[in-house]
Amino acid sequence: MDPVALGIFETLLFFILLALSFTALMRIDLTKYFQKGAIWQIQIIYIFTAIALSYLVLKAIMNLITISLRILG
């Protein structure tokens, strides 16, 4: 597969996974672990966790794609 097309696919997939993981993380109640009024700290935790989770899932998917392309092609 073309490296440019694979890069575009990876970028689009990252943002899709970021939106999904951020939406899923918002369902978790982290307020009980923080002091009252620590809103910006909670937001930072949500954002960084969503980015890290999206990155890890993306790399797993892309690794599976590259391995399957190497085996089949």
N, C-alpha and C positions, 0 to 999 in steps of 0.2 A: 504494500500500500504506500501511497505517496506520503513522505514525511510531513509535507505542508498540510495535507488533508487530515493526517493523524493529529497534528498540532492543533488545528482548528477544532476537531472533534473533542480533543482533550480539554481545551479551554471552555467550550460550550458545556461539556459534561461537568466540569468543575463548578460552574455557576448554577447549574441545575441541582447538583448535589448540595451546594452551599445553601440554596433556598430550602431544600427539603430538610437538611439537618438543622437549620436554624428554626424552622417551623416545628420540628420534632422536639428540639431542646426547649422551646418556649412552653411546652406542656409540663416540663419538670419544674417543681417549685423549689428554687434555691434560696428563697427569702428566709427560710428558717435557719440557714447556716450563716447568715450575715447579721450584723448589727442593724438596728432600725435606722433608716435613712441612708444606707449605703447603696444607693441606686446605681451610681456610675460604676462601682466595683462589680455589681451583679451584671450589668450590661457588658462590661469588658470580659467577664468570664463566659458569658453566652457567646459573644462574638468570637473569641479565641478558640473556644471549644468547637464551635460550628466550623471554623476554618480548618482546624486540625482534623476533625472527623471527616470533613469533605475531602481533604487532601489524602488521607489514608485510604478511604474507600476508592477514590479516583485512581490512586497508584495501584491498588489491587486489581481493579477492572482493567486498567491499561496494561498491566503485566500479563493478565490472562489473554488479552487481545494480541499482544506481541508474541506470546508463546504459541498461541493457536495459529497465527499467521506464519510463524517460523516452521511449525510442524506441517501445515497444509501447503505452504508455498515453497 
